[in-house]
């Protein structure tokens, strides 16, 4: 018998991988959306679990951008629920994801958020380092407003006033793709 159209297009072995990736992508997006629904309904533990699971699924698919989005959603949830240590760990992971992806704008936002969390824990030198790197990345992107915010954060820490009433900056509300 002759080869099917799909076997000619992808090769017999590749078709299964393509379908498997599609189903993993659907599962990852569905899991992320479940996290959003849990969060909207006040079920924070379930939301956090869903966001972390979605981040893992995106990572296995090599979708670093969506992995970062899912981790960001988890980190923001931790911040709003006064879970600073978890938010800090997630924020460091987010910065690593965007650094490895080469997404300088998202890395700048992640470093700014990480700096805010470090400042809140009185780890001022580390916070200043994050703000300085974030400021430089924003300058490269010609985002002067965001660069100025980072300089303001650095100045506040250096004069000893600290940061009060902070809320990590999130560039946009991550939405499922598809």
C-alpha positions as CSV (number, residue, x, y, z in Angstrom):
1,X,0.0,0.0,0.0
2,X,1.1,3.6,-0.6
3,X,1.9,6.1,2.1
4,X,-0.9,8.3,3.5
5,X,-0.8,12.1,2.9
6,X,0.3,12.7,6.5
7,X,3.1,10.1,6.3
8,X,4.4,11.8,3.2
9,X,4.1,15.3,4.8
10,X,5.7,14.5,8.2
11,X,7.0,10.9,8.0
12,X,5.3,8.1,9.9
13,X,7.2,8.7,13.2
14,X,6.9,12.5,13.2
15,X,3.1,12.5,12.9
16,X,2.7,11.0,16.4
17,X,5.1,13.5,17.9
18,X,3.2,16.4,16.2
19,X,-0.1,15.1,17.6
20,X,1.4,14.5,21.0
21,X,2.8,18.1,21.1
22,X,-0.7,19.5,20.1
23,X,-2.4,17.6,22.9
24,X,0.3,18.7,25.4
25,X,-0.3,22.3,24.3
26,X,-4.0,22.0,24.7
27,X,-3.5,20.4,28.2
28,X,-1.1,23.2,29.2
29,X,-3.4,26.0,28.1
30,X,-6.4,24.3,29.7
31,X,-4.4,23.9,33.0
32,X,-3.5,27.6,32.8
33,X,-7.1,28.6,32.3
34,X,-8.1,26.4,35.2
35,X,-5.7,28.4,37.3
36,X,-7.3,31.6,36.2
37,X,-10.7,30.3,37.1
38,X,-9.6,29.1,40.5
39,X,-8.0,32.4,41.2
40,X,-11.1,34.3,40.1
41,X,-13.2,32.1,42.5
42,X,-10.9,32.7,45.4
43,X,-9.5,29.1,45.4
44,X,-5.9,30.2,45.7
45,X,-4.2,26.9,46.5
46,X,-5.8,25.2,43.5
47,X,-4.9,28.2,41.3
48,X,-1.3,28.0,42.5
49,X,-1.2,24.3,41.8
50,X,-2.7,24.8,38.3
51,X,-0.2,27.6,37.4
52,X,2.8,25.6,38.6
53,X,1.5,22.5,36.7
54,X,1.0,24.6,33.5
55,X,4.5,26.0,33.8
56,X,5.9,22.5,34.0
57,X,3.9,21.5,30.9
58,X,5.0,24.5,29.0
59,X,8.6,23.8,30.0
60,X,8.5,20.2,28.7
61,X,7.2,21.6,25.3
62,X,10.0,24.1,25.2
63,X,7.6,27.0,25.3
64,X,9.7,29.2,27.6
65,X,7.5,32.3,27.1
66,X,4.3,30.6,28.2
67,X,6.3,28.9,31.0
68,X,7.3,32.4,32.2
69,X,3.7,33.6,31.9
70,X,2.4,30.7,34.1
71,X,5.2,31.3,36.7
72,X,4.4,35.0,36.7
73,X,0.7,34.2,37.4
74,X,1.8,32.0,40.3
75,X,4.2,34.6,41.7
76,X,1.6,37.3,41.6
77,X,-0.8,35.0,43.4
78,X,1.9,34.4,46.1
79,X,2.5,38.2,46.5
80,X,-1.2,38.9,46.9
81,X,-1.4,36.2,49.6
82,X,1.6,37.3,51.6
83,X,3.7,34.3,50.6
84,X,6.9,36.3,50.1
85,X,9.4,33.4,50.1
86,X,7.5,31.5,47.4
87,X,7.0,34.7,45.4
88,X,10.8,35.3,45.6
89,X,11.7,31.8,44.4
90,X,9.2,32.0,41.6
91,X,10.4,35.5,40.6
92,X,14.0,34.2,40.4
93,X,12.9,31.3,38.2
94,X,11.0,33.8,36.0
95,X,14.1,35.9,35.5
96,X,16.1,32.7,34.6
97,X,13.4,31.7,32.1
98,X,13.4,35.1,30.3
99,X,17.2,35.4,30.5
100,X,17.6,32.0,28.8
101,X,14.9,33.0,26.2
102,X,16.7,36.3,25.5
103,X,13.5,38.3,26.1
104,X,15.1,41.4,27.5
105,X,11.9,43.4,28.0
106,X,10.2,40.6,30.1
107,X,13.5,40.0,31.8
108,X,13.6,43.7,32.8
109,X,10.1,43.4,34.3
110,X,11.0,40.2,36.1
111,X,14.2,41.7,37.6
112,X,12.2,44.7,38.8
113,X,9.7,42.5,40.5
114,X,12.5,40.4,42.0
115,X,14.2,43.6,43.2
116,X,10.9,44.6,45.0
117,X,10.6,41.3,46.7
118,X,14.3,41.3,47.8
119,X,13.9,44.9,49.1
120,X,10.9,43.8,51.1
121,X,13.1,41.1,52.8
122,X,15.7,43.8,53.5
123,X,18.2,42.2,51.0
124,X,19.0,45.6,49.8
125,X,22.3,45.1,47.9
126,X,20.7,42.2,45.9
127,X,17.6,44.4,45.3
128,X,19.8,47.2,44.0
129,X,21.6,44.8,41.7
130,X,18.3,43.7,40.2
131,X,17.1,47.3,39.8
132,X,20.3,48.3,38.1
133,X,20.1,45.4,35.6
134,X,16.5,46.1,35.0
135,X,17.1,49.8,34.5
136,X,19.9,49.0,31.9
137,X,17.6,46.7,30.0
138,X,14.8,49.2,29.9
139,X,17.2,51.9,28.7
140,X,18.3,49.5,25.9
141,X,14.6,49.1,25.0
142,X,14.2,52.9,25.1
143,X,11.5,52.5,27.8
144,X,12.5,55.6,29.7
145,X,9.6,55.6,32.0
146,X,10.3,52.1,33.3
147,X,14.0,52.9,33.5
148,X,13.2,55.9,35.6
149,X,11.1,53.8,37.9
150,X,14.1,51.5,38.5
151,X,16.3,54.5,39.2
152,X,13.7,55.7,41.7
153,X,13.7,52.3,43.4
154,X,17.6,52.4,43.6
155,X,17.5,55.9,45.0
156,X,14.9,55.0,47.6
157,X,17.0,52.1,48.8
158,X,20.2,54.1,48.8
159,X,18.9,56.9,50.9
160,X,17.4,54.4,53.4
161,X,13.7,55.2,52.9
162,X,13.1,51.6,51.7
163,X,10.0,50.7,49.6
164,X,6.5,50.8,51.0
165,X,3.2,50.2,49.5
166,X,4.8,48.3,46.6
167,X,3.1,46.0,44.2
168,X,5.2,44.1,41.6
169,X,4.8,45.4,38.1
170,X,3.2,43.1,35.5
171,X,3.6,44.1,31.9
172,X,0.2,42.6,30.9
173,X,-2.3,40.0,32.2
174,X,-1.1,36.7,30.5
175,X,-3.9,35.3,28.5
176,X,-4.0,31.8,26.9
177,X,-3.0,31.6,23.3
178,X,-4.7,29.7,20.7
